[in-house]
Amino acid sequence: MSAQTDYLELSEDGGSAHKFYEVVRSGSRVTITYGRIGTPGQAKTTEFATEAKAVAAAAKKVGEKVRKGYAPAVRGVRQARSVTRRPVASTRSTARQAPVLWRFASGAPAFGIFVDEERCWVGNERGDVFTVLHDGTVSGRFRLPDGVKCIVADDFWIYAGCDDGKVYDLSGKIPRVAYEIAQDVDIYWLDIHDGTLGVSDVQGRVTTIDHEDEFQWARNNEGDSAWMVRCDTDAVYYGDSWGVTRFDAGDGTPLWRRELRGSVLFGWQERDSVYAGTSRNEVHQLAKDTGAAEAVYRCDATVYSCATAPDGRYVFAGDSASSIYCFDQSGNRLWKLGTGCGSAFSMQYLDGRLYIVTTNGTLACIDATEQAILDAQQGTLPQARDVKAAASLPTVEPTVTLETAGADEDGIVVECYQDGSRLRVRVVSSGFDDTWRVQFPKEIREPGARYLVEGVRPSGRGGFYRAYGDIRRLR
């Protein structure tokens, strides 16, 4: 029995052109494979009652993708997306050991971390994202198609930036694609504020994308290898091999520039200041409004990461020699200790604890209270607990398949509609402004379809809604 194959690729070379979609029909069986070019992708096979129904279903799927901008292509002509892995250069610290309460081996070098009141999120180069409770219990696992560059929060939403060029919303039970980055962008770092995405890349460029996944502006700077981008209401703060620049959030106008000694390898922000860790063993605190130097925090090796306690009361740093530091606001070093589990690529402080993810893929929880640090400096340490993911823990992967729901079930009803060449979404439940668009996953949009979402919230600046939580298609 001969098979009929239709192979498509997204044809917008200046945009998010890095996906393939293949439909193979053999008799009454249809197999659909889709994903990032250069990877095997994800496959789903459906058996139909008759060959005629299989032919109709295959033609429908191909037609839907063509209307979304896909075009027939030859497999292997377009090359895989360029991806830069952050170099892993880590030596063992000679400092006394930090008071580690627990540690979790994620299985690969890890860069992404976010910590809130409920849990810790960690993402690694294999595409695994784990959630870990503050007592060290591993509570969830997602598997994304490629390595995780970073994990960022935007109000209620948690996003993972991935090497496949997509940013996944992890706020519901299933990861959903929220943004897609253009093919020519080799992503280094991401940040999101009120639905607007900031991207820094290998070429020394910063790009912003709005809540509808539409390009806003891009600027090239004097340096390259941009490992820092931080966004707030007014501006985007960007750091590369040259220094730090502040751009106007609305139109990308450069507002100030501050050249630093050494390449910027990490960035952090508080309300009034930004912090840049550099290859010259320093963390620089700069005023957001003027770029003026406010303090310098000196370490003993290249700085891979930094973070602060609320309002910058303490400043923390992680270096390439597996040491972590704490400074007061003025720049005085309070302590230096070894992690015992690699160099910290990312870190975050919360409620007296410092959470780090490291070059060997460990998520570690460190007791950063004054007494615990004093004890550690004298050689007295807690018994660190090695935690593991339960064998029964399910792995959740992205999918375009939706559960269904009835109109009488709880939730907010939204509707997908055609607007020129774009598919938009609006709220149709009462009590909402139906002229506002809804930030909603792209890959599950179908014209005329209605969905039941857990909730929607207005953006901070108004003008659009943001869907959150689980999404089901209305029957």
C-alpha positions in Angstrom: 0.0 0.0 0.0 1.6 3.3 -1.1 1.6 6.2 1.3 0.7 9.8 0.4 3.0 12.4 2.0 2.6 16.1 2.3 5.6 17.9 3.9 5.3 21.6 4.8 7.4 24.3 6.4 6.6 27.7 7.6 7.6 30.0 4.7 8.1 33.4 6.4 11.9 33.5 6.3 12.0 36.9 8.1 9.7 35.7 10.9 9.1 32.6 12.9 10.1 30.3 10.0 11.4 27.3 11.8 8.7 24.6 11.9 7.7 21.7 9.8 4.4 19.8 9.5 4.1 16.4 7.7 1.0 14.5 6.9 1.4 10.8 5.9 -1.7 8.9 4.8 -1.5 5.2 4.3 -4.9 3.6 3.6 -7.2 4.6 6.5 -4.4 5.7 8.8 -3.1 9.3 9.0 0.2 10.1 10.8 0.9 13.8 11.6 4.4 14.8 12.6 5.3 18.4 13.5 8.0 20.3 15.3 11.2 22.4 15.0 13.2 21.9 11.8 16.2 19.7 12.5 14.5 17.6 15.2 12.4 14.4 14.9 9.3 16.3 16.2 6.2 14.9 17.7 4.0 12.4 16.0 0.3 11.3 16.3 -1.4 8.5 14.4 -5.2 8.3 13.8 -7.1 5.4 12.4 -10.2 6.3 10.5 -13.2 4.2 9.7 -12.7 4.4 6.0 -10.0 5.4 3.5 -12.2 8.2 2.2 -12.4 9.7 5.7 -8.7 9.5 6.1 -8.2 11.3 2.7 -10.5 14.0 3.8 -8.9 14.4 7.2 -5.4 14.6 5.7 -6.5 17.2 3.1 -8.1 19.3 5.9 -5.0 19.3 8.0 -2.8 20.4 5.1 -5.3 23.1 4.1 -5.3 24.5 7.6 -1.5 24.8 7.7 -1.3 26.4 4.3 -3.8 29.1 5.4 -1.5 29.7 8.3 1.5 30.4 6.1 3.1 27.0 5.6 4.2 25.9 2.2 5.3 22.7 0.5 9.0 22.1 1.0 11.8 19.5 0.7 12.9 18.0 3.9 16.5 18.9 4.8 16.9 22.0 2.6 16.2 24.5 5.4 18.8 24.1 8.2 18.2 23.7 11.9 18.1 26.8 14.1 21.4 28.1 15.3 21.7 27.5 19.1 24.5 28.7 21.4 25.0 26.8 24.6 26.5 28.8 27.5 30.1 27.6 28.0 30.5 25.5 31.1 33.7 26.6 32.9 33.6 25.7 36.5 36.2 24.9 39.1 35.9 23.7 42.6 35.7 26.4 45.3 38.4 26.5 48.0 36.0 28.4 50.4 34.2 26.7 53.2 31.0 24.9 52.3 27.7 26.8 52.2 24.8 25.5 54.4 22.9 23.6 51.8 19.5 22.3 53.1 18.6 20.2 50.1 19.7 19.7 46.5 18.0 18.2 43.4 20.0 16.9 40.4 17.9 17.9 37.3 20.1 15.7 35.0 21.8 18.4 32.8 23.4 21.9 33.1 20.7 24.3 34.2 20.2 28.0 33.6 16.5 28.6 34.3 15.2 29.3 37.8 12.2 31.0 39.3 11.1 30.9 42.9 7.7 32.0 44.3 5.9 31.5 47.6 4.7 28.0 46.5 7.5 26.4 44.6 10.8 26.5 42.7 11.1 26.1 39.0 14.2 24.8 37.3 14.9 24.1 33.6 17.9 22.4 32.0 19.6 21.9 28.7 17.7 18.7 28.0 14.4 20.5 28.0 13.3 19.3 31.4 11.4 21.7 33.7 10.8 20.6 37.3 8.8 22.1 40.0 10.1 21.6 43.6 8.4 22.6 46.8 10.3 24.5 49.4 10.8 21.4 51.5 12.5 19.7 48.5 9.6 17.6 47.3 9.6 17.4 43.5 6.0 18.1 42.6 5.9 18.3 38.7 7.8 17.7 35.5 7.4 19.2 32.0 9.4 18.1 29.0 10.0 20.8 26.3 11.3 20.1 22.8 14.8 21.7 23.4 17.0 23.1 26.1 15.7 25.7 28.5 17.5 29.1 28.4 15.7 30.8 31.2 12.5 30.8 33.3 10.8 34.1 34.0 7.6 35.2 35.7 5.2 37.9 34.6 2.6 38.4 37.3 0.6 35.2 37.4 2.3 33.6 34.4 5.5 31.5 34.3 7.3 31.3 31.0 10.2 29.1 29.8 12.4 30.3 27.0 13.5 27.4 24.9 16.3 26.7 22.3 13.6 25.8 19.8 12.9 29.5 19.5 9.6 29.3 21.4 8.5 30.6 24.8 6.2 28.3 26.6 3.5 29.3 29.1 3.7 26.9 32.0 0.8 28.4 34.0 -1.7 25.6 33.1 -1.5 21.8 33.2 -0.1 21.7 29.6 2.8 23.8 28.3 1.4 26.2 25.5 3.4 28.2 23.0 3.0 31.9 23.9 5.7 33.4 21.6 7.9 32.4 18.7 11.3 34.0 18.0 12.4 34.7 14.4 14.7 32.1 12.9 17.8 34.4 12.6 17.8 35.1 16.4 20.2 32.9 18.4 18.6 33.5 21.8 20.7 34.2 24.8 18.2 35.5 27.4 14.6 36.5 27.7 12.4 38.6 30.0 8.7 39.5 30.0 6.8 42.4 31.5 3.0 42.9 31.2 2.9 40.6 28.1 5.8 42.2 26.2 8.8 40.0 25.6 12.4 41.2 25.5 15.0 39.0 23.7 18.8 39.4 23.7 21.0 37.4 21.3 24.4 36.4 20.2 24.7 39.3 17.7 24.3 42.0 20.3 20.8 42.8 19.4 17.7 43.3 21.6 14.2 42.7 20.2 10.8 43.2 21.7 7.6 41.3 20.8 4.1 42.2 22.0 1.4 40.2 23.6 0.0 39.1 20.2 3.5 37.7 19.3 4.0 40.6 16.8 7.4 42.3 16.4 7.7 45.7 18.0 11.3 46.9 17.6 14.9 45.7 17.4 18.2 47.5 18.1 21.8 46.6 17.6 24.3 47.7 20.2 28.1 48.0 20.2 28.8 44.6 21.8 27.7 41.0 21.2 26.9 37.9 23.3 24.1 39.6 25.2 23.3 37.6 28.3 21.3 40.3 30.0 17.8 41.6 29.3 15.5 43.0 31.9 12.2 44.7 31.3 9.9 47.0 33.3 7.0 49.3 32.5 9.2 52.1 31.1 12.3 50.5 29.7 14.4 47.5 28.6 17.8 47.1 30.2 20.3 45.2 28.1 23.8 44.0 28.7 26.4 42.6 26.3 30.2 42.4 25.8 30.4 46.2 25.8 28.2 47.2 28.8 24.6 48.1 29.7 22.1 50.2 27.7 18.6 51.4 28.7 16.1 51.5 25.8 12.7 53.1 25.9 10.1 50.3 26.2 7.8 51.9 23.7 10.0 52.6 20.6 13.5 51.4 21.5 15.1 54.8 21.7 18.5 54.5 23.6 18.2 56.5 26.8 21.6 55.9 28.4 24.7 53.7 27.9 27.2 52.6 30.5 30.4 50.9 29.4 31.7 48.3 31.9 35.0 46.5 32.3 34.4 43.0 31.0 31.4 41.3 29.3 28.0 41.3 31.0 27.1 37.6 31.8 24.0 38.1 33.9 21.5 40.8 34.9 19.1 41.5 37.7 16.8 44.3 38.5 15.1 45.9 41.5 12.6 48.9 41.4 15.2 51.6 41.0 18.4 49.8 40.0 19.8 47.2 37.7 22.7 44.8 38.4 25.2 43.4 35.9 27.6 40.6 36.6 30.7 40.6 34.5 33.6 38.6 33.3 35.9 40.9 35.2 34.8 39.5 38.6 32.4 42.3 39.4 28.7 43.1 39.9 27.8 46.7 39.0 24.7 48.4 40.4 23.4 51.1 38.1 20.6 53.6 38.6 17.7 52.9 36.3 16.9 56.5 35.5 20.4 57.7 34.7 22.7 54.7 34.4 24.9 56.3 37.2 27.2 53.8 39.0 25.8 53.2 42.5 28.0 50.4 43.8 30.5 47.7 42.7 30.6 44.3 44.3 34.0 42.6 43.8 34.3 38.8 43.6 37.3 36.6 43.0 36.4 35.0 39.6 34.1 35.6 36.6 30.5 36.3 37.8 27.9 34.0 36.3 24.9 35.1 38.2 23.6 37.7 40.7 20.5 38.4 42.7 19.3 40.7 45.6 17.3 40.6 48.7 14.2 42.9 48.5 15.2 46.5 47.7 18.8 45.5 47.3 19.4 45.1 51.1 21.8 42.3 50.3 23.5 41.5 46.9 24.4 37.9 46.1 26.7 36.6 43.3 27.9 33.3 42.0 31.2 32.9 40.3 32.9 30.4 37.9 34.8 28.8 40.8 31.7 27.4 42.4 31.6 30.1 45.1 28.7 32.3 46.2 29.0 35.7 47.8 26.9 38.1 49.9 27.5 41.9 50.1 25.8 44.7 51.8 24.3 47.5 49.8 27.5 49.6 49.9 29.6 46.9 48.4 31.2 45.4 51.5 31.7 41.6 51.2 29.9 39.8 54.1 30.8 36.3 53.2 32.0 33.8 50.6 31.2 30.1 50.6 31.4 27.1 48.2 28.3 25.6 46.7 29.7 22.0 46.6 27.6 21.4 43.5 29.1 23.5 40.7 29.0 27.2 39.7 25.7 29.0 39.9 24.3 29.9 36.5 21.2 31.5 38.0 20.0 32.4 41.5 17.2 33.9 43.5 16.7 34.9 47.1 13.5 34.4 49.0 12.7 34.5 52.8 16.2 33.9 54.1 17.1 31.2 51.5 19.2 31.5 48.4 18.2 29.1 45.5 20.8 28.4 42.8 20.9 26.3 39.7 24.4 25.2 38.6 26.7 24.0 35.8 26.1 20.4 36.7 22.3 20.8 36.8 21.7 20.9 40.5 19.0 23.0 42.1 20.2 23.8 45.6 18.5 25.5 48.5 20.9 27.3 50.8 20.1 28.6 54.3 21.2 32.3 54.0 20.2 33.4 57.5 22.8 35.0 59.7 23.1 32.2 62.2 23.4 29.5 59.5 26.1 31.4 57.7 28.1 32.0 61.0 27.9 28.3 61.7 29.0 27.4 58.2 32.0 29.7 58.5 33.0 27.8 61.6 32.6 24.4 59.8 29.2 23.4 61.2 26.7 22.5 58.4 23.2 21.0 58.2 22.9 17.5 56.7 22.1 18.3 53.1 19.3 16.2 51.7 19.5 14.8 48.2 16.0 14.8 46.8 14.8 12.8 43.7 11.8 12.9 41.5 9.3 10.2 42.2 9.3 7.4 39.6 5.5 7.8 39.4 5.7 11.5 38.6 4.1 12.1 35.1 6.0 14.0 32.4 3.8 16.6 30.7 4.7 17.6 27.1 3.4 20.4 24.9 0.5 19.4 22.7 -2.1 21.0 20.4 -4.7 18.5 21.6 -7.4 20.0 23.8 -9.9 18.5 26.2 -13.5 19.5 25.6 -16.0 21.2 27.8 -19.7 22.0 27.9 -21.0 25.6 27.8 -22.5 25.1 31.3 -19.2 24.4 32.9 -17.3 27.1 34.9 -14.9 29.4 33.1 -14.7 32.3 30.6 -15.7 31.8 27.0 -13.4 33.2 24.3 -13.7 33.0 20.6 -11.1 32.8 17.7 -11.9 34.9 14.7 -10.2 35.8 11.4 -8.7 39.4 11.2 -7.1 39.7 7.8 -4.2 37.3 7.7 -4.2 36.9 11.5 -6.2 34.8 13.9 -7.3 36.8 16.9 -9.2 35.9 20.1 -11.8 37.9 22.0 -13.9 37.3 25.1 -17.6 36.6 24.5 -18.6 36.0 28.1 -20.6 38.9 29.5 -18.9 41.6 31.6 -15.8 42.0 29.4 -14.8 44.4 26.6 -15.3 42.5 23.4 -13.1 45.0 21.5 -10.0 43.9 23.5 -8.0 41.1 22.1 -6.8 38.2 24.3 -3.3 36.9 24.6 -3.9 33.3 23.8 -1.7 30.3 22.5 -1.2 30.5 18.8 -1.0 26.8 17.9 -4.5 25.9 19.1 -6.3 28.8 17.4 -8.9 27.8 14.8 -11.3 30.4 13.2 -14.8 30.2 14.6 -13.8 27.9 17.5 -14.8 28.8 21.1 -12.8 27.9 24.1 -13.4 27.7 27.9 -10.5 29.2 29.8 -9.9 29.2 33.6 -9.8 33.0 33.6 -8.7 36.2 31.9 -7.1 39.3 33.4 -6.6 42.7 32.0 -3.0 43.7 31.3 -1.4 46.1 33.6 -1.5 48.9 31.0 -4.9 48.0 29.8 -6.1 47.4 26.2 -6.0 43.6 26.1 -6.7 40.5 28.2 -4.4 37.7 29.1 -5.8 34.1 29.4 -4.5 31.9 32.1 -4.8 28.4 33.5 -6.3 25.4 31.7 -7.9 25.8 28.2 -10.6 23.5 26.8 -12.5 23.6 23.6 -16.2 24.1 23.8 -18.3 21.2 22.3 
